[in-house]
Amino acid sequence: MTAALPPLRLKPGEDKRLRAGHLWVFSNEVDIDATPLKAFEPGQDALLVDSRGHALGTVYVNPGSLICARLVSRDSRYRLDESLLVHRLKLALGLRERLFDAPYYRLVHGEADGLPGLVIDRFGDACVVQVNTAGMERVRDSIVTALGRVLGEGPVLLRCDSAVRELEGLTRYQAWGSGPEAQTLEVVENGVRFQVPATTGQKTGWYYDHRMNRQALRPWVPGRRVLDVFSYMGAWGVQAAVAGAAEVFCVDSSEQALDGVAENAALNGVSDQVAGVQGDAFDALAELRQANERFDVVVVDPPAFIKRKKDFRQGFKAYQRLNRMAMQLLNKEGLLVTASCSAHLPEQRLLDAAQAGARHLERSLRVVALGHQGPDHPVHPAIPETRYLKAAFCRVLPAGSMP
């Protein structure tokens, strides 16, 4: 018989957000006189109760984190164990198999798939797992076992090296949960093949969230000159070349990333169309302008310039500057694709940054399409942070041609 869970009691009125659908409990919402947070071990299961003792569901607790508990189930009978992991993985898999005809996608997107603190990307038979919280770290081996039960045996790489783990008091590491170990991972996206490094690539090795936006770029590029800034392994640029772009320049600060661009271009038979430019993105944009280079399409897909709310002012200025410099390289009636993965930058503010750049250059900007993360990155409507990705396809015109 399963032992009863210890209670974690909320202060009066602090249950409203949870009842409305949110999954997080902040440390200042807990009645620490009734249930001291220090009494819990990091990752320990608990029964969340309101100020009157009514059960709200099961959580896992981390007394040392600002988000001190995360809701696992609203049914008090269930806790975070292998059985629940298998059930949630099957639900997640069912969605992806309905949407995609090949096993290349984000399989688990944290809270939006009912598994807060867990991210899993699938690369064919292999999975790359990010364990970001103490509760998920406690069941790490069960995650690997559950994946085997749901998907069948295959390589599982634990990329537990994200900086967010430090907020949970966790160390960073990489390990193979099951083998065989691999140096590279295969991706097939929009019919284009890629090889990405397993252990040295960014995040899980790939950014599946822009899949639909990269597909939407295809009609804009045949016969055109394209600039892909912050290219990483060439997801935008190589796909543009396969779609018929005449020339593609991929800009990245990483020599390893640009080596990957070249390899992926060769893999798809577009080496003659793709070139790499190594350097800081802002410096590279300035140098390309000085060299009088011009492009028909410029894609700027930077890392998050605004990682915390207090970074907003400085980060917003960076988005403004980036968009202005990108537009300076556009031919008349060129297309700017501007993106942001900053959860703290609303879509309208991304458009404001692009519009500010256009007005500074006395250009006229028109948004012809808006993009967002793909359906394998579902949004939890009660948790705005799960809707983080924005993309805008903007036609940039001379000011005199349009008011």
C-alpha positions, -999 to 999 in steps of 0.1 A, spaced: 0 0 0 13 34 -10 22 56 20 2 88 25 18 119 11 27 148 35 6 179 30 18 212 16 -7 239 27 -14 272 9 -22 305 25 -58 317 23 -67 329 -12 -35 314 -28 -54 286 -45 -72 307 -71 -45 306 -97 -41 268 -92 -79 262 -95 -79 283 -127 -54 258 -143 -19 269 -134 6 243 -122 31 263 -102 33 271 -65 55 299 -54 73 298 -21 55 330 -8 21 312 -13 28 284 12 17 285 48 51 277 62 39 278 98 16 249 91 38 231 66 75 243 67 92 241 33 124 231 50 107 198 61 107 186 24 135 171 5 142 184 -31 119 166 -55 97 150 -27 61 142 -35 34 160 -15 -4 165 -13 -12 202 -21 -41 215 1 -58 248 3 -60 269 36 -90 248 47 -72 215 41 -91 206 9 -69 186 -15 -59 203 -48 -38 175 -61 -3 160 -59 29 180 -64 66 176 -62 84 201 -40 117 219 -41 121 240 -9 151 258 -23 134 271 -55 112 302 -61 88 278 -78 87 256 -48 61 230 -61 47 219 -94 14 202 -98 16 166 -111 -21 155 -109 -54 170 -97 -64 135 -87 -48 129 -53 -44 92 -60 -16 98 -85 20 109 -80 50 112 -102 61 77 -108 68 53 -137 31 45 -142 21 82 -145 51 88 -168 41 61 -192 5 74 -193 16 110 -200 41 98 -226 14 79 -244 -8 109 -245 20 130 -258 29 104 -284 -7 102 -296 -7 139 -305 26 138 -324 17 107 -343 -15 123 -355 4 153 -367 37 140 -381 44 111 -405 80 106 -392 94 105 -356 112 138 -356 96 162 -332 93 175 -296 77 146 -278 73 163 -244 69 200 -239 70 203 -201 39 217 -184 19 217 -217 22 179 -217 15 174 -180 52 168 -172 65 200 -157 103 203 -158 107 177 -185 116 182 -222 121 154 -247 130 158 -284 128 127 -306 153 120 -334 141 88 -351 149 60 -327 169 83 -303 156 107 -277 173 136 -261 160 144 -226 163 176 -206 156 171 -169 152 207 -155 137 203 -120 145 184 -88 113 164 -90 121 152 -125 157 145 -115 144 122 -87 126 100 -113 152 102 -140 157 65 -143 120 60 -144 118 85 -173 143 64 -193 124 31 -185 91 47 -194 105 59 -227 116 23 -235 81 10 -226 63 35 -248 87 38 -278 107 6 -276 144 4 -268 166 31 -283 193 56 -275 184 80 -247 207 109 -241 203 129 -209 213 165 -218 209 178 -182 232 207 -188 209 236 -190 215 267 -168 180 266 -155 190 236 -134 210 259 -112 178 276 -101 167 242 -88 200 237 -70 210 210 -94 244 203 -111 248 201 -148 258 169 -166 254 147 -196 249 109 -196 235 82 -218 205 67 -201 205 38 -226 225 30 -257 239 27 -281 257 60 -278 259 82 -309 280 111 -320 253 126 -342 216 127 -345 195 127 -376 167 151 -383 143 152 -412 123 184 -414 101 195 -442 117 169 -464 153 181 -457 179 160 -440 202 172 -413 229 157 -391 234 175 -357 259 168 -329 244 148 -300 264 160 -271 279 194 -282 250 210 -300 228 237 -286 200 226 -262 188 192 -273 207 196 -306 178 210 -327 151 236 -326 119 219 -338 97 249 -327 103 268 -360 94 239 -383 62 254 -396 78 289 -400 106 274 -420 81 257 -442 62 290 -447 94 306 -460 97 283 -490 75 303 -515 96 335 -508 130 321 -518 132 305 -553 158 324 -573 165 348 -544 195 358 -523 190 348 -487 208 357 -454 203 335 -424 215 352 -392 221 331 -361 220 301 -384 233 273 -360 232 241 -382 215 258 -411 178 250 -404 166 281 -422 194 285 -447 197 249 -460 160 246 -463 159 278 -483 186 265 -506 166 232 -511 135 253 -519 154 270 -547 173 300 -533 200 312 -557 225 320 -528 223 316 -491 247 331 -466 246 316 -431 260 337 -402 270 322 -369 296 328 -343 304 291 -339 329 275 -362 314 241 -353 279 253 -363 291 265 -397 310 232 -403 276 216 -396 259 240 -421 284 229 -448 279 192 -440 241 196 -441 243 216 -474 263 187 -489 239 161 -475 211 178 -495 231 186 -526 231 224 -522 267 231 -514 271 254 -543 243 276 -531 253 279 -494 282 298 -478 291 304 -441 301 337 -425 316 333 -390 314 361 -365 292 380 -341 259 386 -357 259 424 -352 295 427 -365 288 405 -395 257 426 -404 278 457 -403 306 442 -424 281 429 -450 266 464 -452 300 480 -456 307 455 -484 275 467 -501 259 432 -500 222 431 -505 197 403 -500 161 396 -510 153 377 -478 169 382 -444 161 359 -415 170 369 -379 164 342 -354 184 351 -323 187 335 -289 166 350 -262 177 386 -256 153 389 -227 157 359 -203 143 377 -173 118 405 -169 145 429 -156 163 424 -189 135 438 -209 147 473 -216 182 463 -227 169 433 -246 143 453 -265 170 477 -277 189 447 -290 158 435 -310 154 470 -324 191 472 -334 190 438 -349 160 444 -370 173 478 -382 206 463 -393 189 435 -411 167 459 -430 197 478 -441 208 447 -461 174 442 -479 168 449 -515 137 469 -524 105 450 -515 126 425 -496 113 402 -469 124 403 -433 117 373 -411 122 384 -376 118 359 -347 120 359 -309 121 330 -284 119 354 -254 88 345 -234 90 380 -219 86 397 -253 50 398 -264 43 395 -301 33 431 -305 65 443 -289 85 422 -315 65 441 -342 72 473 -324 110 466 -326 107 459 -363 86 489 -370 110 512 -351 138 499 -373 118 506 -404 109 541 -394 145 548 -385 155 539 -420 124 557 -435 111 524 -448 75 512 -448 68 478 -431 39 455 -437 34 422 -419 23 396 -444 22 366 -420 27 358 -383 42 325 -371 44 307 -338 57 275 -323 46 243 -339 19 219 -325 45 197 -309 52 226 -286 16 230 -273 5 260 -252 -10 257 -218 -36 285 -217 -31 291 -180 7 294 -183 16 323 -207 53 313 -205 45 282 -226 36 305 -256 71 319 -261 79 318 -299 70 345 -323 79 351 -359 68 379 -383 72 378 -421 76 415 -430 77 431 -464 100 461 -463 92 489 -488 107 522 -497 89 549 -477 77 567 -508 58 537 -521 35 533 -491 25 557 -462 
